[in-house]
Amino acid sequence: MSAITDKIKGNWNLIKGRLKQEYADLTDDDLIYQEGKEDELIGRLQNILGKSKEEIKQFFDL
């Protein structure tokens, strides 16, 4: 398991809250987390927010 996977899995509710505060237009469907599909989540957020992979990963560095 990668470090990013560990961070997402262990802190998802906190990360989700931070994302919703900063990007109020995100829906619960946008923020669905499924274990083993972290790259899909990051890609979905990249498309919606127009951010780079590294910018998205910064949200996971709590």
Secondary structure as GFF3:
##gff-version 3
##sequence-region A 1 62
A	DSSP	alpha_helix	3	22	.	.	.	ID=ss1
A	DSSP	alpha_helix	38	49	.	.	.	ID=ss2
A	DSSP	alpha_helix	53	58	.	.	.	ID=ss3
###
